[in-house]
Amino acid sequence: MDVLNAILPVLLYIFGIILLIVLIILGIRMIQVLDKVDRVVDSVEEKVNSFNGFFDILDKTGYSISMIGDKIIGLFSGIISKIFNKNKKDEEDLYE
């Protein structure tokens, strides 16, 4: 029993030191991986930002097409409402 009391703490210290060394190595590798991921994310962000001008042009073009469509629809609805309002006025004149 005395041998076990002497050997067991030594084994625990050795395993603890090995575990600490392994965790330090894993931590260093994780830092390296995160640095690589950070570089990739920066590269992707630069590439996406290069398309901002293109998307702005598309947005402005879509907005202008929408405005033109709204004006045309407004013109047609105005003409149609004038036609129907004339028919109602003509019918009211007949009844008076």
C-alpha positions, 0 to 999 in steps of 0.5 A: 500500500505504501508503494501505491501511495508513492507511485500514484501521485507521481503517475498523476503528475506525469499524466498531468504534465503530458496533458498540459503539453498536449493542450498547449500544442493543440492551442498553438495549432488552433491559433494557426488555423484561426489565422488562416481562416481570418486571412480567407475571410478577409480575402472573401470580404475584399472580393465581395466588396469589389461587387458593390459597384455592380450591385449599386448599378443593378439597384439603380437600374431596377429602381428606374425601370420600376419608376417607368413602369409605375408612370405607364400604369398611372397613365393607363389607369388615368385614361381608363378612369376618364373613359369610365367617368365620361360614361357616368357623366353622360348617363347622369345627363340623360336622367336629369 
